Amino acid sequence: MTKYKQLYFEMVQNNKDVFEEFKKIHDLYRADPDKYQEKYNEVGKPIMEIIRKWESRLCGKMEGSGRGLFSGGVSEKFMVEIRANFPKIDMVGVKRSL
């Protein structure tokens, strides 16, 4: 298993309750974004903080060890893995005007 997939799995397992709650609102948001945007942002904010922390864990050492050129690619692969399970993750924090 690649490092980014392993860290994704660990991230979700270590924060299982938070990710389960987010999955519920994520699915509701996919069905009706206008109705659930505010709640989605509220529940998604801590998820984004968790993702940033784990992304930093994944890429932080690469930048310090002279392999910084690769960290952007690994970071993107990590986000692709997240988007595979949460396709609307990039909509966290968006403000919709009704």
C-alpha positions in Angstrom: 0.0 0.0 0.0 1.4 3.4 -0.9 2.2 5.9 1.9 -0.6 8.3 1.0 -3.2 5.6 1.0 -1.9 4.2 4.2 -2.1 7.7 5.8 -5.6 8.2 4.4 -6.7 5.0 6.0 -5.1 5.9 9.3 -6.6 9.4 9.3 -10.1 8.0 8.8 -9.6 5.2 11.4 -8.2 7.6 14.0 -11.1 10.0 13.5 -13.8 7.5 12.8 -16.6 9.3 14.6 -15.9 12.6 13.0 -15.7 11.1 9.5 -18.9 9.1 10.0 -20.7 12.3 11.0 -19.2 14.1 8.0 -20.2 11.3 5.6 -23.9 11.7 6.7 -23.9 15.5 6.0 -21.8 15.0 2.9 -24.4 12.7 1.4 -27.2 15.1 2.3 -25.3 18.0 0.8 -24.8 16.1 -2.4 -28.5 15.7 -2.7 -29.4 19.3 -1.8 -26.5 21.7 -1.6 -28.6 24.8 -1.1 -30.4 23.4 1.9 -27.3 21.9 3.6 -24.5 24.3 2.8 -24.4 25.9 6.2 -24.4 22.7 8.2 -21.9 21.2 5.7 -19.5 24.0 6.4 -19.9 23.7 10.1 -19.3 19.9 10.1 -16.6 20.2 7.4 -14.4 22.7 9.2 -12.9 20.2 11.7 -12.6 17.7 8.9 -10.5 20.1 6.8 -8.2 20.7 9.9 -7.7 17.0 10.3 -6.9 16.6 6.5 -4.4 19.5 6.7 -2.7 17.9 9.7 -2.4 14.5 8.0 -1.3 16.1 4.7 1.4 17.9 6.6 2.5 14.7 8.2 2.7 13.0 4.8 4.6 15.8 3.0 6.4 17.6 5.8 9.4 15.4 5.9 9.8 15.3 2.1 10.3 19.0 2.0 13.0 18.9 4.6 14.9 16.0 3.1 15.5 17.5 -0.3 12.6 15.7 -2.0 10.4 18.8 -2.0 9.7 18.5 -5.7 7.7 15.3 -5.0 5.6 16.6 -2.1 3.1 18.5 -4.4 2.4 15.3 -6.3 2.0 13.2 -3.2 -0.2 15.8 -1.7 -2.4 15.8 -4.8 -2.6 12.0 -4.7 -3.7 12.2 -1.1 -6.4 14.7 -2.0 -7.5 12.5 -4.9 -7.9 9.6 -2.4 -10.1 11.9 -0.2 -12.2 13.1 -3.2 -12.8 9.5 -4.2 -14.7 9.0 -0.9 -15.9 12.6 -0.4 -16.4 14.1 -3.9 -17.7 17.4 -2.5 -14.9 18.0 0.0 -13.7 21.0 -1.9 -17.1 22.7 -1.2 -16.4 23.0 2.5 -16.3 26.6 3.4 -18.1 27.9 0.3 -20.7 30.5 0.8 -23.7 30.2 -1.5 -25.9 33.1 -2.3 -29.6 32.0 -2.6 
